[in-house]
């Protein structure tokens, strides 16, 4: 299934060599946001609802402020 998804890499990375440290990719479908580790693309994915993913992003933004 993950091969059928259009993955986007996070624009926020850890800044290590290669630019992929602590980086995730997401792919969205009609009902879910799928998350995977950029360094281990075959290691599985985490499907979450759009609402849960938006709440996660809001929490990150609040902590960054």
C-alpha positions as CSV (number, residue, x, y, z in Angstrom):
1,X,0.0,0.0,0.0
2,X,2.8,2.5,0.9
3,X,4.0,2.4,-2.7
4,X,0.7,3.7,-3.9
5,X,0.8,6.8,-1.7
6,X,2.3,10.2,-2.6
7,X,4.8,10.8,0.1
8,X,6.0,14.3,1.2
9,X,9.1,14.9,3.4
10,X,8.9,17.2,6.3
11,X,10.5,20.5,5.7
12,X,11.8,20.5,9.3
13,X,14.8,18.2,9.8
14,X,17.4,17.8,12.5
15,X,20.1,19.4,10.4
16,X,22.5,16.5,10.5
17,X,24.7,15.4,7.6
18,X,22.5,14.5,4.6
19,X,19.6,16.6,6.0
20,X,17.6,13.5,6.9
21,X,18.1,13.3,10.6
22,X,14.9,13.0,12.6
23,X,12.8,13.4,9.5
24,X,9.4,12.0,8.7
25,X,7.3,11.7,5.5
26,X,3.6,11.9,5.3
27,X,1.0,10.8,2.8
28,X,-2.6,11.7,3.0
29,X,-5.7,9.8,1.8
30,X,-9.3,10.8,2.1
31,X,-9.6,9.6,5.7
32,X,-6.0,9.2,7.0
33,X,-2.6,10.7,7.3
34,X,0.1,8.1,7.0
35,X,3.5,8.8,8.7
36,X,6.8,7.0,8.1
37,X,10.5,7.4,9.0
38,X,12.5,8.8,6.1
39,X,15.5,6.7,7.0
40,X,13.5,3.4,7.3
41,X,10.9,3.7,4.6
42,X,10.2,-0.1,4.7
43,X,10.0,-0.1,8.5
44,X,6.2,0.4,8.5
45,X,3.9,3.3,8.6
46,X,1.6,4.8,11.2
47,X,-1.9,5.7,9.9
48,X,-3.8,8.3,11.9
49,X,-7.0,10.3,11.4
50,X,-6.7,13.7,10.0
51,X,-8.1,15.2,13.3
52,X,-5.4,13.4,15.3
53,X,-2.7,14.5,13.0
54,X,-3.9,18.1,13.1
55,X,-3.9,18.0,16.9
56,X,-0.4,16.6,16.9
57,X,0.8,19.4,14.6
58,X,-0.9,22.0,16.8
59,X,0.8,20.6,19.9
60,X,4.2,20.9,18.1
61,X,3.5,24.5,17.1
62,X,2.5,25.4,20.7
63,X,5.7,23.9,22.1
64,X,7.8,25.8,19.5
65,X,6.3,29.2,20.4
